[in-house]
Amino acid sequence: MYSHTGFQDAADGASHQGLSYLAMTGSIPHTVTYCPASAEEAEWAMSEAISRFAAARKAGKMPESVMFFCGRENFPVSIKPEGASYAWGKAMIVGGGVEKATFGGQLGPINLSLSITKPGVVISANGSLVAAAVKAAEKLVASGVNCVVLNNAIANQPDIETHKKLIEQMGGKLVTVEDHQMTGGAGEVLVAKLAAAGCRPKVKILGVHGEFGQSAYSADELYKKHGIGVDGIIAAAQSLA
């Protein structure tokens, strides 16, 4: 369990930032890199990981190791929509302009038989930037840009089925965003795996472009500088819409 990736300890400066953690750990065999979007999800995911580990050992199998990267600054208590349920390995819809009725009353792990009539943008967010993506989606919808926000928590093993289905139904447009270097991050992994599955959307990958971290009063200041905060997400989605 690690406290954070990226700029989530901005006040302590670059030596306390983890802009390369996902790239360094995501390629380790039999290892899951999990970035919860809230304290509630972190608690659920840790319990689920321990249960899965114990079940695998009991069955005589080699369990996966799970590395958790959480958040420090403005980490939400919960971001799960009312009535939704967590499911290991499944991306959860947490925001955007899709009504509950479209999903049979549930905005959690999605019903893949859904039908979306208005094209838009899929926003796939990781870790501490899921909350920013939800705020950006509210402003996008208010301005007339349809979008759906997915919580892509497992950076190196993304839920390709859900992403692919939504991207196809939303018109083939995708924005990914994370508090991490763009190289080797959740966005690059997702796009590569989607391409291997025959899905090649028009995409904007938001992350840090090969720069070291630096001190700031808050992570939000660095998010704004690097174009990965609320305003950056809105601009990327509008450029695709």
N, C-alpha and C positions, 0 to 999 in steps of 0.2 A: 504494500500500500504506500503510494507516494502522494504528497500533498497536492501536486499540481503539475501541469505542463506550462510551457510558454511564459507569458508575462504576468501570471497570477500572483507574483510576489514583487510587484514593480518597485515598491518603496525600498526594498533591500538591494535592488540593482541587478546588474547582469549576472553576477556570480550566483544568484539565487534563482535564475530563470532556466527553464528547460525547453528550449526551442527545438531540440534534436532528439528528445527522449523517445518519441514514437518511432522515428526512423531507426534508432539504434536497437530498439527492443522488438520491433514488429516482425523482424525476420527470424527470430529465434524459434526453432521448431517446437511444436507442441505448447506454444505460449500464446495467450490471449492478452491483448492490450485494451483494457476497458476504461473508458472515460465517462463516468456518470455525469449527468447534467444537473443533479440536485442532491441534497443530503438524503432525501428519501430514497432516490434511486441507488445511491451508494450503499445504504443499509440493506436494501433488498438484494442488490447484486452480490454483495459480500456473502450474505447468507446463502444465496443460490449457488455461488461458486463453491462454498464449503460443502454443501449438500451434494453437488455434482462430483466433486473430488472424492468424497467418501463413498458414493455409490459406485464410481469407477473402480476404486480400490477393492471394494467388497466383491465386485464382479471379476476381479483378477485382471483388470485392464490398467494400462498406463494413463493416469489422468492428465489433463492439461493443466499447466500452471497459468494463473491469472495475475496480471500486473495491473493494479488500479492507479489511475492518475485523476485526482479529484480537483477541487478548486479552493481558493483561499479568499478572494475578494468578491464580495457581493454574490456568493454562492447561494442559489435559491434553496429554500427548504423543500419545495416540491414544484415540479413543472408538469406533472402528469394530469391530463384532462380528467374531469369528473367521470367516473364510470369505467375508465380504462384500466387495463391490467398489464403489468410487465410480463414479457416473455423472453427468455434467454435467446440471444442471437437474432431477435426481430427488431427492426427499426420501428419506432413509435411515432405516429403523427401527433405533433404537439401544438400546431398552430397553422394559420393560413385561412384561406377563404373557402374551405370545404365544410359544408354543413354536416351536422351529426346525422341527419336523415340519410345522407348519401352513404354513410357507413353503417346503416342499420342501427343507429343510435350510439355507436361507439367510435371514439377517435383514437383508440389504442393501436395495437398490432392489427394491421388493416385487413379488411375483407377484400380479397383480391378479385371479387366479382363486381366491385364498385364501378360506377359509370360516371365519368366527369365530362360535362358537356362544354365547359368553357376552357379553352387553352390557357396555359399559364406557365409558371416556373416552379420547379421543384427545388427547394432549398434544403440541402443536406448539411446539418451542422453537427459539430463534435464538441463534447465536453463543455467547457465554460462559456462557449459562444452559442450554445443552444438558446439560452435566454435572450441574447442579443438578436438572434434570428427570429424569435417569436415577436419581439418588439418591432423589428423591421417589417415582418409580415403584416402586422396590424396597420402600419402606415402604407404599405404597398396596396393592400386591399382597399383601404380608404381612398386611395388615389386611382383605383380602377384596375390595378394589376393583380390578376389572380395568382395565387401561390399556395404551396403546401410546404410546411416545415417538417422535416424528418429528423428525429434524434438518432444520429448514427453513432452509437456509443462504442461499438467495438471497431477500433480503427483498422486493425489488420485482418479482420474477418467480417466485412460489411454484409448486410442483408441484401444480396443482389436481387433476389426475387421481388421484394417489395419495391426497391428503387427502380428496377426495370419496368415493372408494371405501371408505377406512377408516372415515370418519365414518358412512357409511350402514350398514356392517356392524357397527359398534360401538354403534349405537343413537342416533346423532344428537347426540352431546355432544362439545364441543371446549373445551380450554383452550389459549390461546396465551400465551407468556411470552418476554420479551426485556428486555435491559438498555438501555432507550431510553424516550423519551417514548411514551405510548400513542398520542397524536395523530401520525398520519403514519408509524407504525412498521410492523413486519412483521405484527403481528396485525391491524391495521385493513386493510392491503392484502389479506391472506389472506381475511378475512371478506367483504370487498367482492367479490373475485373469485369466491369460492365462491357468493355470492348470485347473481352474474351467470350462473353455471353451473347454477343451480337448486338449490343446496344451502344450506339455511338451518338450521344446527344451533343447539341451545341452547348458548350460548358464554359463557366468561369470558375477557376480554382482560386479561392482566396486564402492566403497564408503569408508568411514572412518570406520575402524574396532574398534569401542569402545574406541577411544582416545579423550582427550580434545584437543582444539585448542592451538595454540601458536603463538608468534610473528614471523614475517618474513618481508623481504623487499617487497615481492609481493606474491600474491596468487599462482602464478605459482610455486614458490619454495615449497609451501606446497602440491600442486598437485603432484609434482614430488616425494616428500617424501612419500606420501600415495599411490602412484601408480595409480592416477586417471587423470593424465595429458596426453599429447599426447603420450609419450613413454609407459605409462601404458596401454592405450587403444590399441596401436599397439601390445603390448605383449599379451594382453588378446585375441585379435582377431586371432593372429598367433597361439596361443595355441589351438584354436578350429578349425582352417582351415585344 
